[in-house]
């Protein structure tokens, strides 16, 4: 029983020491001043100490030590996790509340250790307050060494140059399910359909991407159901229709953070604009066949696909990022390889080829 308590407090100290040591670096990268970082850490420790008073009181009255410890650790871990998934004040608040629950388990561990060693209460306290944090501090040395191994500076100069790219533009997607209609009767099949509202494609791109004007949209239409005889991805009698157009990550990210109502309104505006064109040019009364629809913005790409800045296809396909100087699957670090949309040839086929080439290299199994 005592060994379990020691392991729990050891784990708690590792998390505690780690966040106190490395979170100032994280917050500095988020452009938070050193004074404010100090205030954040003060609240982190201060509220955690206050929560320890409450947890000690609860243990004295209800003797539910393991329940209090489990609750503190289980609640704190997701709070720390979402600290890195959010921005601004929300991230800071989650970090502080995570510390509150984490530190609150310490007094309970001390008291439980003393109850297990009633004739050696000083020894019990030293195990919790001395041995455990000491071992955790030693562990942090190795974590620090691992952290020193992370960073762009460890790549060769040539690889760093190839990694210094801007991301490709993002997109707006509409996923639809339609029923009561044969899409083949309207000219759709095993191909993509491209519609442009402008004769000048550069003008079409800039109007939507730079000016966020979708009143005369250009977009692609995909009907993936024609690509396979397998229809298990949708209810019987329904077909999938996908619409794709360009969108600016910065614009949608700003809308989402500032006013979610405006963000949702813009999504509806784009969907309605595209549906209007579809009804005028491709499928009359298209809306009456739609049984399901959902729109995805650049922030959707970032959230669900972990795509930095919601990018569509990795590095931007500019002349600088295409050619013999483009990133390949190899790196300058032994055992580390790249396999993504930014390495190898550009585009979908290029990404597949990079993955297959890397597989061949690592296994010796020829598939190309």
N, C-alpha and C positions, 0 to 999 in steps of 0.2 A: 504493500500500500504506500509506504514511504517513497519507494522508488518511482511510483507513478506521479506522486506529488512533485518530486524533484525534477522529473522529466517535464512536467507541465510548466513549472516555474522557469526551468532552463529554456524551454521554447519561448515563453513569454519574454524573457530577458533578451533573447536573440532578436526577436521582432522589435522590442523596445529600443535596444541599442542601435539596431540597423536603421530604423526610421529617424532616430535622433541624429545619427551621423550623416545620413545620405539625403534626407528630405530637404535640408537647406540647399544642397546642390540642385535638387529638382525644382524647388521654388525659385531659386535664382534664375534658372533657365526660363521660368514663367514670368520673368521681369518683376518679381516681388522684391522690395527693398530689404536690406539686412535687418533694419529695425522692425519691420513688419514680420519678418521671419522669426525674430526673437520673440515677438508678441505671440505668434502662433505656437511656438514651442512652450512658452509660458502657460498658455491656455491648455495645451496638450498635457503637460505634467500636472498643472494645478487642478484641473477638473478631474484628471485621473486619480489624484490623491483624495479629492473630495468624494469621488465615487467609492474609493477604498473604505472610507468611513461608513458609507451606507452598506457596503457588502459585509463589513465586519459586524455591523449591527444586525443584519439579517442572519448571519451565521450564528451569532450568540443566541438569537431568539428561536430559530427554526432548525438549526443544525443540518442544513441542506448544503453542505460544502461543495460536493461534487456538482450539484445542480447549478450553484452560483458560478463555479469555475467554468463549466461547460457553456453556460449562457454567455459569460463574458467573452470567451474565446470564439465561440461560434458567431456571435454578432460582430465582433471586431474584424474578423478576416474579410468578409464581404465589404465592410465599410472601407478598409484599406484598399481593397481591389478597385472599388468604384472611385476612390480618390484619383486614380490614374486614368479613369475613363471619363471624367468630367473636367470642367474648366472653371476658373474663377472662384468666386466665393463658395460655390457648391462643393468644389474639391476641398477647399480649406475646412469647411464645416464637417465634411465626412471624415477628414483626417483627425480633427480634434475629437469628434464623437468616438471614432475608433480607438483613440488613446484612452478615452474615458472608460470604455468597457475592458480594454486590455489591462490597464494598470489596476483596475478594481479587483482583479483576482489575487493580487499579491498578499494582502492582509489575511485572506481566507487560507491561502497556502501556508502562511506562517502559523496560524492558529491550529490548522489541522496537523501540521508537523509536530507542534508542541503537544497536542492531544495524544499523538502516537508515541511520543517520548516524554511522558510526564515526569520522569526522574532526571531528564537531561534537557530541560527546556532551553537552556542557553545553546547547547549543541544543535537542537532543532532549529533555533533561530539563525544560527550561523550557517547551517546548510542552505537555508533559503536566501539569506541576505549576503552570504559570503561566498560559499562554494559555487552555487548556481550562477550568479552573475560573473564570477571569475571565469568559469568554464565558458560561459557565453562570450565574454570578452576575448578569450583565446580563439574561439570559433570565428569571431568577427575578423581576426587577423587574416584568416584564410579567405573569408568572403571579400575582404579588401583586396587581397591578391587577385582574386577572380575578377573583381571590378576593374582593376588596373589592366587586365587583359582585354577589356572591352573598349572599343573606340576606333574611329576611322584611321587614327594615326598608326595603327598596327598594320594596315595594308601598305603595299608598295605604292610609290608615287604614281605609277601608270594605272594601277587599279583605282586609286583615289580619284584620278582624273576621269576615269570612265564612270565612276559612281556620282560624279558631280553633275547631275542632270536635273532638269525641271520635269515635273510630271505632266502627262498628257491632259488635255481638257477632260472634263467629266461629262456626264450625260443625264438625261431625264428619261425614265422608262415607264411605260404603261403596260401592265399585264392584264389581259382580258380573257374571259371565257364566254363564248357565244353559243347559243342553242337555237335550233329551228332554222338553220341556214346552212347551205352547202357553199363553202368558200370558193370551191373550184368553179362554180357558176359565175363568180365575179372576177375570174382571172387570176386567182391565187394558187400557188402550188409549191414545188420544191425550189423555191428561189425567194430572194428578197425583192421587195418593191420599194423604190426610192421616189419620194415626192419632194419637189422643191417649189417653194413659193416665189423664187426669184430666178431670173436668168443668170445672174452673177452669183456663183456659189460662195465666193468670199463675202459678198454682201449678205447673203442668207446666214452665214456663220456669225458674222459680226453683229447682225441685228439681234440674234437670239443670245449669243454668248456675252457680248459686251454691253448691249442695251437692254437685255432681258425682255425683249419685245417678241411675243409669240402670236401676234395678231395675224400674221401670214406665215405659218410655220413650214419648215422643211423637216422631213423625218423619213425614217425607214420603217417598213412593215414586214414582219416576219410571221410565218405560219408554220411552226415547227411540227405540227401534226402530220404534215405531208412527208416528213423526212423518215418516218418509220411506221411500221404496221402496229407497233405496240401502243395501245391507247390507255394504259393503266395510269397515266399521269393526269387523267381527267375523268369526270363522270361520263357514263355512256350517253352518246348523242351530242356531246359538247365538243367544241374545238377551241384551240388556243390561238389568240392573236396578240402579237407584241408590237409595240411602237417604241421607237428610239429616236431621240433628238439630242442636240448638244445643250449643255447647261454649265453655268459657272459655279464652282464650289464656293468661292468667297461670298457670292451674293446669297445663296441659299443658306449657308452657314450663318451669315449675319441675320437673315430673316428668322431662322429658327431660334437663335439666342435672344433676339430683341422682341419678337412678337410672333408667337406660335399661330395666332389667328391669321395674321398676314401670310405666314408660311403656308398654311393649309389653303388659304384663298388663292395663292399663286399656283399651287398644285392643281386646284380645280379649274383655274383659268386656262392652264396649258392643256389639261385633258379635254376640256370643252372645245378649245380652239382646234385641236387635232381631230376630234370627233366631228366637228363641223365640216372640215375638209373631206374626211372620209365619206360622210353622207352626201356631199356635193359631187365628189369625183369618183368614188369607188363602190360604196355599198349604200344605197338609199335606205333611210330609216335604220341605220346601223345601231343606234342606241336601243331600239326595241328588242334586238337579239342579244344584247349584253346581259349576262346573268351574274357576272362578277367582274370587278375592275379594281385595280390598285395602282397608285403611282409611286415611283421611287425617284428621289432626287439625288444629287451628289452626296448629301449627308447620309442618305440611306446606304450608298456604296461604302462610305467610310465606316458606318456602324456595323453593317452585317457582313461585308466582304473584307473588312480591315484594310481597305484600299486608301492609302494616304491621299488626302485632298480629293477623295472620291474619283481618282483617275480611272480612265477607261481601259488603257492598255499600257500601263507602266510609264516608261520615259517618253517624253514628247517626241513624235516622229519628225524631228527637224533634221536637216542635212548633217548637223554635228553628231546626232545620236544614231545615225544609220550609216553603216559602212564597216570598213575593216577595223576601225577604232572602237566599235560597239562592244559593250560588256559581253563576255562569254561565260560558260558555266564554271570555268576555273577561276581560282583566286590565288593570291600570293601567300595564303595561310594554309598549312598542311591540314587536310581533312575537312576544309570548308569549301563548299561549292555554291554557286548561284543557280537557281532554277526558278525563273519567274518571267513575267512579260517583258522585263527590261534586259534580259540576257539572251544571247543568241539572235537569230533573225527576228525582225519585228512582226507583229501580228499574231493571229491565232495559230496558224500553221508553224510559224517560227518558234512559238512557245512550246508546242508539242514536240517539235524537232529537238529543241534544247533538252527537254526532259528525257526523250528517247536516247539522245547522244550521251547524256550523263549516266543513264541506266546502263548503257553498253560499256562505258568506261569503268564503272564500279563493279559490274558483274561479269563482264566478258561475254555476255549473251548477245549475239547479233540479232537485232530486230529491224534494222534499217537496210 
